[in-house]
Amino acid sequence: MNKPCVFFDRDGIVNESPGPGYVEKWDDFHLQPGFVAALQTTAAKGYSSVVITNQQGVAKGLYSEEELAAIHGNMRAQLRTHGVDVLDVFHCPHYAVDECECRKPKPGMIFQASKKHDLELSGSWMIGDSEKDVEAGQNAGCKTIRICPLDEKTKAEFHVEHIDEVAAILEKELVACV
Ligand SMILES: [Mg+2]
């Protein structure tokens, strides 16, 4: 049977949001404990986890594909020190105006991940801090959690203010699978 997955946006979820800028180097990357807790719950429930991230900074020449891959390698090494890891990381390197199929809010990266790893999307979740993440998830048939100030409007099924609140939602809502 195909496994369901929890898809996580990167900036603002896995690591602290770099604000309007980009994580250009490893020193800019700050892992959030609330994400580690969410990932531990995801793994305990038997779900796969994949990071899905728009990285327009590649198109802008702020960092190369190789530098981005190195950041993700360090990220996964850091996760493993907490006893967890993600199955894979997918990124969109294109400009917003490129009209590619991968940039969120399009669901292209979720479909790529599903195809590569045989993931079952209807029982899957997408977690992000932007409405683009919510739309990408819903466009792929996933349930969604948005982390953002509570006065912002969202179509997400669950809306919380802080990443620290996500593990408890997953603990309650994910149907354990083995
Ligand atoms: Mg984000």
Backbone and ligand atoms as CSV (ligand in chain L), in Angstrom:
chain,resi,resn,atom,element,x,y,z
A,1,MET,N,N,0.845,-1.213,0.000
A,1,MET,CA,C,0.000,0.000,0.000
A,1,MET,C,C,0.874,1.254,0.000
A,2,ASN,N,N,0.470,2.235,-0.768
A,2,ASN,CA,C,1.225,3.489,-0.791
A,2,ASN,C,C,1.073,4.219,0.541
A,3,LYS,N,N,2.142,4.862,0.928
A,3,LYS,CA,C,2.137,5.586,2.197
A,3,LYS,C,C,1.620,7.005,2.021
A,4,PRO,N,N,0.882,7.524,3.005
A,4,PRO,CA,C,0.594,8.961,2.967
A,4,PRO,C,C,1.827,9.737,3.448
A,5,CYS,N,N,1.787,11.045,3.258
A,5,CYS,CA,C,2.962,11.869,3.516
A,5,CYS,C,C,2.538,13.185,4.168
A,6,VAL,N,N,3.400,13.733,4.979
A,6,VAL,CA,C,3.219,15.122,5.404
A,6,VAL,C,C,4.259,15.949,4.662
A,7,PHE,N,N,3.775,16.863,3.835
A,7,PHE,CA,C,4.644,17.772,3.093
A,7,PHE,C,C,4.829,19.041,3.914
A,8,PHE,N,N,6.068,19.474,4.012
A,8,PHE,CA,C,6.373,20.682,4.767
A,8,PHE,C,C,7.002,21.722,3.851
A,9,ASP,N,N,6.497,22.953,3.911
A,9,ASP,CA,C,7.191,24.090,3.335
A,9,ASP,C,C,8.509,24.248,4.107
A,10,ARG,N,N,9.488,24.940,3.544
A,10,ARG,CA,C,10.753,25.078,4.279
A,10,ARG,C,C,10.819,26.389,5.075
A,11,ASP,N,N,11.004,27.509,4.399
A,11,ASP,CA,C,11.240,28.772,5.123
A,11,ASP,C,C,10.006,29.188,5.933
A,12,GLY,N,N,10.193,29.351,7.229
A,12,GLY,CA,C,9.082,29.698,8.119
A,12,GLY,C,C,8.458,28.480,8.774
A,13,ILE,N,N,8.879,27.282,8.324
A,13,ILE,CA,C,8.348,26.045,8.896
A,13,ILE,C,C,9.512,25.197,9.421
A,14,VAL,N,N,10.335,24.709,8.506
A,14,VAL,CA,C,11.509,23.928,8.917
A,14,VAL,C,C,12.480,24.846,9.667
A,15,ASN,N,N,12.758,25.966,9.049
A,15,ASN,CA,C,13.685,26.946,9.616
A,15,ASN,C,C,12.961,28.276,9.792
A,16,GLU,N,N,13.520,29.098,10.659
A,16,GLU,CA,C,12.947,30.429,10.887
A,16,GLU,C,C,12.860,31.175,9.568
A,17,SER,N,N,11.772,31.926,9.390
A,17,SER,CA,C,11.596,32.684,8.155
A,17,SER,C,C,12.736,33.695,7.980
A,18,PRO,N,N,13.326,33.746,6.774
A,18,PRO,CA,C,14.353,34.765,6.538
A,18,PRO,C,C,13.727,36.128,6.243
A,19,GLY,N,N,12.424,36.261,6.452
A,19,GLY,CA,C,11.730,37.525,6.156
A,19,GLY,C,C,11.577,37.667,4.661
A,20,PRO,N,N,11.666,38.881,4.151
A,20,PRO,CA,C,11.488,39.055,2.705
A,20,PRO,C,C,12.694,38.556,1.898
A,21,GLY,N,N,13.778,38.229,2.559
A,21,GLY,CA,C,14.995,37.800,1.858
A,21,GLY,C,C,15.043,36.290,1.676
A,22,TYR,N,N,16.253,35.778,1.540
A,22,TYR,CA,C,16.455,34.357,1.256
A,22,TYR,C,C,17.493,33.775,2.203
A,23,VAL,N,N,17.414,32.460,2.392
A,23,VAL,CA,C,18.501,31.753,3.064
A,23,VAL,C,C,19.563,31.525,1.994
A,24,GLU,N,N,20.614,32.332,2.027
A,24,GLU,CA,C,21.633,32.260,0.970
A,24,GLU,C,C,22.789,31.364,1.361
A,25,LYS,N,N,22.954,31.143,2.656
A,25,LYS,CA,C,24.060,30.305,3.132
A,25,LYS,C,C,23.646,29.610,4.422
A,26,TRP,N,N,24.409,28.607,4.820
A,26,TRP,CA,C,24.055,27.789,5.972
A,26,TRP,C,C,23.898,28.617,7.247
A,27,ASP,N,N,24.712,29.666,7.383
A,27,ASP,CA,C,24.623,30.523,8.580
A,27,ASP,C,C,23.254,31.186,8.713
A,28,ASP,N,N,22.523,31.291,7.600
A,28,ASP,CA,C,21.187,31.923,7.626
A,28,ASP,C,C,20.095,30.936,8.020
A,29,PHE,N,N,20.482,29.666,8.162
A,29,PHE,CA,C,19.486,28.605,8.380
A,29,PHE,C,C,19.382,28.279,9.863
A,30,HIS,N,N,18.185,28.491,10.435
A,30,HIS,CA,C,17.990,28.227,11.861
A,30,HIS,C,C,16.805,27.277,12.047
A,31,LEU,N,N,17.137,26.023,12.349
A,31,LEU,CA,C,16.122,24.972,12.512
A,31,LEU,C,C,15.175,25.316,13.662
A,32,GLN,N,N,13.872,25.093,13.452
A,32,GLN,CA,C,12.879,25.400,14.490
A,32,GLN,C,C,12.541,24.126,15.289
A,33,PRO,N,N,12.659,24.181,16.610
A,33,PRO,CA,C,12.346,23.006,17.438
A,33,PRO,C,C,10.923,22.494,17.200
A,34,GLY,N,N,9.990,23.388,16.928
A,34,GLY,CA,C,8.602,22.971,16.678
A,34,GLY,C,C,8.477,22.107,15.432
A,35,PHE,N,N,9.350,22.329,14.466
A,35,PHE,CA,C,9.349,21.484,13.268
A,35,PHE,C,C,9.882,20.098,13.612
A,36,VAL,N,N,10.951,20.060,14.404
A,36,VAL,CA,C,11.513,18.759,14.803
A,36,VAL,C,C,10.444,17.944,15.525
A,37,ALA,N,N,9.690,18.583,16.404
A,37,ALA,CA,C,8.617,17.890,17.134
A,37,ALA,C,C,7.545,17.391,16.161
A,38,ALA,N,N,7.191,18.205,15.175
A,38,ALA,CA,C,6.179,17.811,14.180
A,38,ALA,C,C,6.674,16.619,13.359
A,39,LEU,N,N,7.948,16.643,13.034
A,39,LEU,CA,C,8.534,15.557,12.241
A,39,LEU,C,C,8.581,14.248,13.058
A,40,GLN,N,N,8.867,14.368,14.339
A,40,GLN,CA,C,8.874,13.182,15.205
A,40,GLN,C,C,7.484,12.567,15.278
A,41,THR,N,N,6.457,13.409,15.383
A,41,THR,CA,C,5.074,12.901,15.410
A,41,THR,C,C,4.716,12.248,14.078
A,42,THR,N,N,5.105,12.903,12.985
A,42,THR,CA,C,4.837,12.374,11.641
A,42,THR,C,C,5.427,10.974,11.480
A,43,ALA,N,N,6.671,10.825,11.926
A,43,ALA,CA,C,7.350,9.529,11.816
A,43,ALA,C,C,6.682,8.489,12.717
A,44,ALA,N,N,6.322,8.906,13.932
A,44,ALA,CA,C,5.694,7.974,14.879
A,44,ALA,C,C,4.358,7.454,14.349
A,45,LYS,N,N,3.675,8.272,13.544
A,45,LYS,CA,C,2.383,7.868,12.967
A,45,LYS,C,C,2.567,7.019,11.701
A,46,GLY,N,N,3.819,6.850,11.267
A,46,GLY,CA,C,4.083,6.006,10.104
A,46,GLY,C,C,3.962,6.715,8.769
A,47,TYR,N,N,3.949,8.040,8.803
A,47,TYR,CA,C,3.866,8.815,7.558
A,47,TYR,C,C,5.256,9.176,7.060
A,48,SER,N,N,5.383,9.291,5.744
A,48,SER,CA,C,6.594,9.854,5.166
A,48,SER,C,C,6.544,11.366,5.323
A,49,SER,N,N,7.697,12.019,5.151
A,49,SER,CA,C,7.699,13.482,5.174
A,49,SER,C,C,8.639,13.993,4.094
A,50,VAL,N,N,8.195,15.042,3.427
A,50,VAL,CA,C,8.942,15.614,2.302
A,50,VAL,C,C,8.889,17.134,2.414
A,51,VAL,N,N,10.011,17.783,2.139
A,51,VAL,CA,C,10.046,19.244,2.107
A,51,VAL,C,C,9.835,19.720,0.678
A,52,ILE,N,N,8.960,20.705,0.528
A,52,ILE,CA,C,8.555,21.247,-0.771
A,52,ILE,C,C,8.806,22.754,-0.707
A,53,THR,N,N,9.751,23.272,-1.467
A,53,THR,CA,C,10.118,24.677,-1.265
A,53,THR,C,C,10.345,25.458,-2.566
A,54,ASN,N,N,9.758,26.639,-2.638
A,54,ASN,CA,C,10.043,27.558,-3.751
A,54,ASN,C,C,11.377,28.236,-3.465
A,55,GLN,N,N,12.326,28.164,-4.387
A,55,GLN,CA,C,13.633,28.796,-4.180
A,55,GLN,C,C,13.986,29.639,-5.402
A,56,GLN,N,N,13.254,30.738,-5.521
A,56,GLN,CA,C,13.462,31.668,-6.618
A,56,GLN,C,C,14.864,32.299,-6.578
A,57,GLY,N,N,15.496,32.228,-5.392
A,57,GLY,CA,C,16.850,32.756,-5.245
A,57,GLY,C,C,17.848,32.092,-6.193
A,58,VAL,N,N,17.536,30.862,-6.625
A,58,VAL,CA,C,18.399,30.191,-7.605
A,58,VAL,C,C,18.312,30.935,-8.940
A,59,ALA,N,N,17.083,31.207,-9.383
A,59,ALA,CA,C,16.898,31.940,-10.647
A,59,ALA,C,C,17.532,33.329,-10.572
A,60,LYS,N,N,17.489,33.927,-9.397
A,60,LYS,CA,C,18.043,35.271,-9.215
A,60,LYS,C,C,19.570,35.256,-9.095
A,61,GLY,N,N,20.160,34.066,-9.013
A,61,GLY,CA,C,21.613,33.968,-8.909
A,61,GLY,C,C,22.153,34.276,-7.526
A,62,LEU,N,N,21.292,34.250,-6.499
A,62,LEU,CA,C,21.737,34.548,-5.136
A,62,LEU,C,C,22.507,33.367,-4.543
A,63,TYR,N,N,22.171,32.164,-4.996
A,63,TYR,CA,C,22.885,30.939,-4.603
A,63,TYR,C,C,22.678,29.923,-5.718
A,64,SER,N,N,23.619,28.993,-5.810
A,64,SER,CA,C,23.571,28.024,-6.909
A,64,SER,C,C,22.808,26.766,-6.475
A,65,GLU,N,N,22.514,25.912,-7.433
A,65,GLU,CA,C,21.902,24.615,-7.133
A,65,GLU,C,C,22.780,23.834,-6.161
A,66,GLU,N,N,24.115,23.919,-6.377
A,66,GLU,CA,C,25.047,23.177,-5.524
A,66,GLU,C,C,25.016,23.716,-4.098
A,67,GLU,N,N,24.966,25.041,-3.964
A,67,GLU,CA,C,24.920,25.640,-2.621
A,67,GLU,C,C,23.616,25.277,-1.912
A,68,LEU,N,N,22.526,25.263,-2.676
A,68,LEU,CA,C,21.233,24.888,-2.096
A,68,LEU,C,C,21.259,23.424,-1.639
A,69,ALA,N,N,21.841,22.570,-2.480
A,69,ALA,CA,C,21.937,21.144,-2.119
A,69,ALA,C,C,22.776,20.977,-0.848
A,70,ALA,N,N,23.817,21.787,-0.701
A,70,ALA,CA,C,24.665,21.692,0.494
A,70,ALA,C,C,23.877,22.123,1.735
A,71,ILE,N,N,23.069,23.175,1.611
A,71,ILE,CA,C,22.222,23.614,2.735
A,71,ILE,C,C,21.274,22.481,3.139
A,72,HIS,N,N,20.679,21.831,2.135
A,72,HIS,CA,C,19.739,20.751,2.446
A,72,HIS,C,C,20.448,19.522,3.022
A,73,GLY,N,N,21.683,19.301,2.600
A,73,GLY,CA,C,22.488,18.222,3.189
A,73,GLY,C,C,22.765,18.503,4.661
A,74,ASN,N,N,23.136,19.754,4.970
A,74,ASN,CA,C,23.374,20.137,6.371
A,74,ASN,C,C,22.091,20.050,7.189
A,75,MET,N,N,20.985,20.481,6.572
A,75,MET,CA,C,19.687,20.434,7.248
A,75,MET,C,C,19.357,18.996,7.664
A,76,ARG,N,N,19.553,18.063,6.732
A,76,ARG,CA,C,19.214,16.670,7.025
A,76,ARG,C,C,20.168,16.070,8.053
A,77,ALA,N,N,21.428,16.478,8.009
A,77,ALA,CA,C,22.390,16.001,9.016
A,77,ALA,C,C,21.974,16.512,10.397
A,78,GLN,N,N,21.517,17.757,10.456
A,78,GLN,CA,C,21.079,18.325,11.733
A,78,GLN,C,C,19.814,17.607,12.242
A,79,LEU,N,N,18.912,17.304,11.329
A,79,LEU,CA,C,17.700,16.564,11.720
A,79,LEU,C,C,18.060,15.199,12.290
A,80,ARG,N,N,19.032,14.543,11.674
A,80,ARG,CA,C,19.412,13.199,12.126
A,80,ARG,C,C,19.993,13.225,13.543
A,81,THR,N,N,20.584,14.354,13.938
A,81,THR,CA,C,21.068,14.444,15.325
A,81,THR,C,C,19.888,14.454,16.299
A,82,HIS,N,N,18.681,14.771,15.794
A,82,HIS,CA,C,17.469,14.718,16.622
A,82,HIS,C,C,16.711,13.406,16.408
A,83,GLY,N,N,17.322,12.474,15.675
A,83,GLY,CA,C,16.700,11.167,15.468
A,83,GLY,C,C,15.626,11.137,14.403
A,84,VAL,N,N,15.582,12.152,13.562
A,84,VAL,CA,C,14.582,12.187,12.476
A,84,VAL,C,C,15.265,12.570,11.161
A,85,ASP,N,N,14.514,12.445,10.074
A,85,ASP,CA,C,15.001,12.905,8.762
A,85,ASP,C,C,13.777,13.039,7.865
A,86,VAL,N,N,13.957,13.679,6.730
A,86,VAL,CA,C,12.881,13.708,5.741
A,86,VAL,C,C,13.240,12.721,4.626
A,87,LEU,N,N,12.202,12.283,3.935
A,87,LEU,CA,C,12.406,11.333,2.846
A,87,LEU,C,C,13.100,12.004,1.671
A,88,ASP,N,N,12.753,13.266,1.411
A,88,ASP,CA,C,13.296,13.952,0.239
A,88,ASP,C,C,13.021,15.456,0.357
A,89,VAL,N,N,13.689,16.215,-0.485
A,89,VAL,CA,C,13.464,17.660,-0.565
A,89,VAL,C,C,13.280,18.007,-2.038
A,90,PHE,N,N,12.180,18.674,-2.350
A,90,PHE,CA,C,11.948,19.142,-3.721
A,90,PHE,C,C,11.941,20.665,-3.709
A,91,HIS,N,N,12.630,21.265,-4.690
A,91,HIS,CA,C,12.616,22.729,-4.755
A,91,HIS,C,C,12.282,23.184,-6.173
A,92,CYS,N,N,11.659,24.349,-6.239
A,92,CYS,CA,C,11.410,24.999,-7.528
A,92,CYS,C,C,12.417,26.135,-7.664
A,93,PRO,N,N,13.309,26.075,-8.678
A,93,PRO,CA,C,14.363,27.078,-8.817
A,93,PRO,C,C,13.975,28.238,-9.732
A,94,HIS,N,N,12.711,28.251,-10.177
A,94,HIS,CA,C,12.323,29.185,-11.242
A,94,HIS,C,C,11.852,30.532,-10.716
A,95,TYR,N,N,11.807,31.489,-11.628
A,95,TYR,CA,C,11.203,32.791,-11.346
A,95,TYR,C,C,9.691,32.639,-11.262
A,96,ALA,N,N,9.067,33.489,-10.471
A,96,ALA,CA,C,7.604,33.486,-10.376
A,96,ALA,C,C,6.974,33.653,-11.758
A,97,VAL,N,N,7.611,34.440,-12.628
A,97,VAL,CA,C,7.018,34.724,-13.943
A,97,VAL,C,C,7.281,33.615,-14.970
A,98,ASP,N,N,8.051,32.594,-14.578
A,98,ASP,CA,C,8.392,31.536,-15.544
A,98,ASP,C,C,7.209,30.630,-15.898
A,99,GLU,N,N,6.184,30.684,-15.082
A,99,GLU,CA,C,4.998,29.844,-15.296
A,99,GLU,C,C,5.348,28.360,-15.415
A,100,CYS,N,N,6.230,27.899,-14.551
A,100,CYS,CA,C,6.583,26.477,-14.507
A,100,CYS,C,C,5.431,25.721,-13.838
A,101,GLU,N,N,5.553,24.410,-13.831
A,101,GLU,CA,C,4.509,23.598,-13.191
A,101,GLU,C,C,4.839,23.298,-11.730
A,102,CYS,N,N,6.067,23.687,-11.294
A,102,CYS,CA,C,6.460,23.283,-9.947
A,102,CYS,C,C,6.243,24.355,-8.882
A,103,ARG,N,N,6.282,25.617,-9.253
A,103,ARG,CA,C,6.217,26.664,-8.227
A,103,ARG,C,C,4.854,26.680,-7.529
A,104,LYS,N,N,4.889,26.616,-6.188
A,104,LYS,CA,C,3.635,26.733,-5.435
A,104,LYS,C,C,3.031,28.101,-5.710
A,105,PRO,N,N,1.746,28.276,-5.892
A,105,PRO,CA,C,0.646,27.396,-5.463
A,105,PRO,C,C,0.323,26.218,-6.382
A,106,LYS,N,N,1.104,26.015,-7.461
A,106,LYS,CA,C,0.828,24.823,-8.273
A,106,LYS,C,C,1.290,23.579,-7.501
A,107,PRO,N,N,0.641,22.444,-7.744
A,107,PRO,CA,C,0.938,21.245,-6.955
A,107,PRO,C,C,2.037,20.372,-7.564
A,108,GLY,N,N,2.782,20.904,-8.566
A,108,GLY,CA,C,3.737,20.085,-9.317
A,108,GLY,C,C,4.742,19.331,-8.471
A,109,MET,N,N,5.312,19.988,-7.456
A,109,MET,CA,C,6.335,19.306,-6.638
A,109,MET,C,C,5.721,18.175,-5.823
A,110,ILE,N,N,4.480,18.366,-5.388
A,110,ILE,CA,C,3.802,17.309,-4.623
A,110,ILE,C,C,3.565,16.100,-5.538
A,111,PHE,N,N,3.163,16.369,-6.781
A,111,PHE,CA,C,2.955,15.271,-7.729
A,111,PHE,C,C,4.270,14.567,-8.053
A,112,GLN,N,N,5.352,15.346,-8.210
A,112,GLN,CA,C,6.680,14.740,-8.457
A,112,GLN,C,C,7.059,13.802,-7.324
A,113,ALA,N,N,6.847,14.277,-6.089
A,113,ALA,CA,C,7.216,13.483,-4.909
A,113,ALA,C,C,6.365,12.217,-4.842
A,114,SER,N,N,5.083,12.382,-5.136
A,114,SER,CA,C,4.156,11.247,-5.076
A,114,SER,C,C,4.556,10.171,-6.070
A,115,LYS,N,N,4.955,10.617,-7.277
A,115,LYS,CA,C,5.348,9.684,-8.324
A,115,LYS,C,C,6.660,8.970,-7.959
A,116,LYS,N,N,7.623,9.760,-7.498
A,116,LYS,CA,C,8.941,9.197,-7.185
A,116,LYS,C,C,8.893,8.212,-6.018
A,117,HIS,N,N,8.082,8.532,-5.007
A,117,HIS,CA,C,8.108,7.736,-3.771
A,117,HIS,C,C,6.817,6.963,-3.531
A,118,ASP,N,N,5.927,6.929,-4.532
A,118,ASP,CA,C,4.705,6.143,-4.378
A,118,ASP,C,C,3.873,6.607,-3.178
A,119,LEU,N,N,3.637,7.905,-3.080
A,119,LEU,CA,C,2.915,8.450,-1.931
A,119,LEU,C,C,1.433,8.561,-2.259
A,120,GLU,N,N,0.630,8.303,-1.265
A,120,GLU,CA,C,-0.821,8.335,-1.442
A,120,GLU,C,C,-1.316,9.717,-0.989
A,121,LEU,N,N,-1.809,10.515,-1.926
A,121,LEU,CA,C,-2.038,11.929,-1.613
A,121,LEU,C,C,-3.320,12.228,-0.851
A,122,SER,N,N,-4.347,11.393,-1.011
A,122,SER,CA,C,-5.624,11.771,-0.392
A,122,SER,C,C,-5.564,11.731,1.142
A,123,GLY,N,N,-4.627,10.948,1.679
A,123,GLY,CA,C,-4.473,10.934,3.134
A,123,GLY,C,C,-3.306,11.790,3.596
A,124,SER,N,N,-2.787,12.610,2.683
A,124,SER,CA,C,-1.588,13.387,2.989
A,124,SER,C,C,-1.926,14.814,3.419
A,125,TRP,N,N,-0.914,15.481,3.939
A,125,TRP,CA,C,-1.067,16.835,4.479
A,125,TRP,C,C,0.008,17.753,3.922
A,126,MET,N,N,-0.328,19.042,3.812
A,126,MET,CA,C,0.670,20.062,3.453
A,126,MET,C,C,0.644,21.141,4.532
A,127,ILE,N,N,1.822,21.474,5.032
A,127,ILE,CA,C,1.933,22.434,6.135
A,127,ILE,C,C,2.819,23.598,5.703
A,128,GLY,N,N,2.305,24.817,5.795
A,128,GLY,CA,C,3.099,25.969,5.379
A,128,GLY,C,C,2.675,27.249,6.055
A,129,ASP,N,N,3.458,28.292,5.828
A,129,ASP,CA,C,3.133,29.593,6.424
A,129,ASP,C,C,2.569,30.577,5.399
A,130,SER,N,N,2.411,30.132,4.158
A,130,SER,CA,C,1.887,31.009,3.108
A,130,SER,C,C,0.620,30.401,2.525
A,131,GLU,N,N,-0.263,31.248,2.020
A,131,GLU,CA,C,-1.480,30.722,1.400
A,131,GLU,C,C,-1.139,29.921,0.137
A,132,LYS,N,N,0.032,30.212,-0.468
A,132,LYS,CA,C,0.493,29.425,-1.628
A,132,LYS,C,C,0.698,27.959,-1.251
A,133,ASP,N,N,1.154,27.731,-0.031
A,133,ASP,CA,C,1.346,26.358,0.441
A,133,ASP,C,C,-0.001,25.656,0.583
A,134,VAL,N,N,-0.954,26.393,1.140
A,134,VAL,CA,C,-2.299,25.842,1.340
A,134,VAL,C,C,-2.916,25.496,-0.016
A,135,GLU,N,N,-2.785,26.408,-0.971
A,135,GLU,CA,C,-3.370,26.163,-2.304
A,135,GLU,C,C,-2.695,24.980,-2.989
A,136,ALA,N,N,-1.370,24.905,-2.889
A,136,ALA,CA,C,-0.651,23.780,-3.508
A,136,ALA,C,C,-1.137,22.468,-2.912
A,137,GLY,N,N,-1.265,22.435,-1.592
A,137,GLY,CA,C,-1.728,21.218,-0.922
A,137,GLY,C,C,-3.137,20.847,-1.343
A,138,GLN,N,N,-4.018,21.825,-1.329
A,138,GLN,CA,C,-5.411,21.534,-1.685
A,138,GLN,C,C,-5.524,21.158,-3.164
A,139,ASN,N,N,-4.692,21.769,-4.012
A,139,ASN,CA,C,-4.685,21.414,-5.439
A,139,ASN,C,C,-4.234,19.972,-5.671
A,140,ALA,N,N,-3.507,19.420,-4.690
A,140,ALA,CA,C,-3.056,18.028,-4.796
A,140,ALA,C,C,-3.950,17.087,-3.993
A,141,GLY,N,N,-5.017,17.610,-3.399
A,141,GLY,CA,C,-5.950,16.769,-2.656
A,141,GLY,C,C,-5.537,16.480,-1.222
A,142,CYS,N,N,-4.616,17.306,-0.694
A,142,CYS,CA,C,-4.135,17.104,0.677
A,142,CYS,C,C,-4.891,18.007,1.657
A,143,LYS,N,N,-4.907,17.592,2.921
A,143,LYS,CA,C,-5.392,18.490,3.982
A,143,LYS,C,C,-4.265,19.461,4.308
A,144,THR,N,N,-4.616,20.604,4.903
A,144,THR,CA,C,-3.595,21.637,5.081
A,144,THR,C,C,-3.621,22.252,6.483
A,145,ILE,N,N,-2.438,22.686,6.895
A,145,ILE,CA,C,-2.303,23.473,8.126
A,145,ILE,C,C,-1.526,24.732,7.752
A,146,ARG,N,N,-2.045,25.895,8.132
A,146,ARG,CA,C,-1.297,27.133,7.897
A,146,ARG,C,C,-0.887,27.744,9.230
A,147,ILE,N,N,0.379,28.145,9.267
A,147,ILE,CA,C,0.924,28.807,10.439
A,147,ILE,C,C,1.103,30.273,10.086
A,148,CYS,N,N,0.314,31.122,10.692
A,148,CYS,CA,C,0.423,32.563,10.438
A,148,CYS,C,C,-0.432,33.282,11.471
A,149,PRO,N,N,-0.298,34.615,11.570
A,149,PRO,CA,C,-1.118,35.339,12.546
A,149,PRO,C,C,-2.607,35.022,12.359
A,150,LEU,N,N,-3.311,34.929,13.473
A,150,LEU,CA,C,-4.693,34.452,13.426
A,150,LEU,C,C,-5.651,35.426,12.750
A,151,ASP,N,N,-5.225,36.673,12.559
A,151,ASP,CA,C,-6.128,37.619,11.875
A,151,ASP,C,C,-6.001,37.534,10.356
A,152,GLU,N,N,-5.113,36.676,9.855
A,152,GLU,CA,C,-5.022,36.493,8.395
A,152,GLU,C,C,-6.035,35.448,7.944
A,153,LYS,N,N,-6.619,35.689,6.777
A,153,LYS,CA,C,-7.618,34.747,6.253
A,153,LYS,C,C,-6.916,33.584,5.553
A,154,THR,N,N,-7.478,32.387,5.710
A,154,THR,CA,C,-6.903,31.222,5.044
A,154,THR,C,C,-7.982,30.189,4.735
A,155,LYS,N,N,-7.731,29.425,3.675
A,155,LYS,CA,C,-8.643,28.325,3.334
A,155,LYS,C,C,-8.182,27.005,3.968
A,156,ALA,N,N,-7.110,27.082,4.763
A,156,ALA,CA,C,-6.569,25.856,5.383
A,156,ALA,C,C,-7.574,25.244,6.352
A,157,GLU,N,N,-7.528,23.918,6.475
A,157,GLU,CA,C,-8.416,23.218,7.404
A,157,GLU,C,C,-8.039,23.535,8.859
A,158,PHE,N,N,-6.748,23.761,9.092
A,158,PHE,CA,C,-6.281,24.101,10.434
A,158,PHE,C,C,-5.417,25.351,10.347
A,159,HIS,N,N,-5.574,26.233,11.310
A,159,HIS,CA,C,-4.884,27.522,11.292
A,159,HIS,C,C,-4.347,27.790,12.691
A,160,VAL,N,N,-3.033,27.813,12.812
A,160,VAL,CA,C,-2.422,28.110,14.108
A,160,VAL,C,C,-1.382,29.203,13.941
A,161,GLU,N,N,-0.989,29.750,15.087
A,161,GLU,CA,C,-0.115,30.911,15.055
A,161,GLU,C,C,1.364,30.531,15.044
A,162,HIS,N,N,1.679,29.343,15.567
A,162,HIS,CA,C,3.101,29.014,15.743
A,162,HIS,C,C,3.379,27.554,15.394
A,163,ILE,N,N,4.533,27.307,14.839
A,163,ILE,CA,C,4.948,25.945,14.461
A,163,ILE,C,C,4.918,25.005,15.670
A,164,ASP,N,N,5.116,25.548,16.876
A,164,ASP,CA,C,5.089,24.714,18.085
A,164,ASP,C,C,3.743,24.029,18.300
A,165,GLU,N,N,2.697,24.535,17.650
A,165,GLU,CA,C,1.350,23.977,17.845
A,165,GLU,C,C,1.046,22.827,16.876
A,166,VAL,N,N,1.937,22.608,15.907
A,166,VAL,CA,C,1.627,21.652,14.832
A,166,VAL,C,C,1.701,20.189,15.283
A,167,ALA,N,N,2.681,19.851,16.108
A,167,ALA,CA,C,2.825,18.447,16.531
A,167,ALA,C,C,1.542,17.935,17.196
A,168,ALA,N,N,0.911,18.782,18.009
A,168,ALA,CA,C,-0.315,18.359,18.712
A,168,ALA,C,C,-1.455,18.101,17.722
A,169,ILE,N,N,-1.548,18.913,16.676
A,169,ILE,CA,C,-2.591,18.702,15.658
A,169,ILE,C,C,-2.342,17.368,14.951
A,170,LEU,N,N,-1.083,17.128,14.560
A,170,LEU,CA,C,-0.751,15.882,13.855
A,170,LEU,C,C,-1.007,14.671,14.756
A,171,GLU,N,N,-0.667,14.805,16.013
A,171,GLU,CA,C,-0.889,13.718,16.971
A,171,GLU,C,C,-2.368,13.340,17.024
A,172,LYS,N,N,-3.223,14.342,16.964
A,172,LYS,CA,C,-4.665,14.122,17.070
A,172,LYS,C,C,-5.282,13.689,15.732
A,173,GLU,N,N,-4.797,14.245,14.632
A,173,GLU,CA,C,-5.486,14.089,13.346
A,173,GLU,C,C,-4.936,12.980,12.451
A,174,LEU,N,N,-3.655,12.660,12.545
A,174,LEU,CA,C,-3.112,11.644,11.635
A,174,LEU,C,C,-3.596,10.254,12.048
A,175,VAL,N,N,-4.130,9.537,11.094
A,175,VAL,CA,C,-4.550,8.174,11.350
A,175,VAL,C,C,-3.304,7.299,11.246
A,176,ALA,N,N,-2.924,6.671,12.342
A,176,ALA,CA,C,-1.670,5.915,12.345
A,176,ALA,C,C,-1.666,4.845,11.258
A,177,CYS,N,N,-0.566,4.752,10.550
A,177,CYS,CA,C,-0.453,3.704,9.518
A,177,CYS,C,C,0.881,2.989,9.699
A,178,VAL,N,N,0.866,1.709,9.397
A,178,VAL,CA,C,2.115,0.936,9.557
A,178,VAL,C,C,2.486,0.223,8.276
L,1,MG,MG,MG,7.334,29.638,3.865
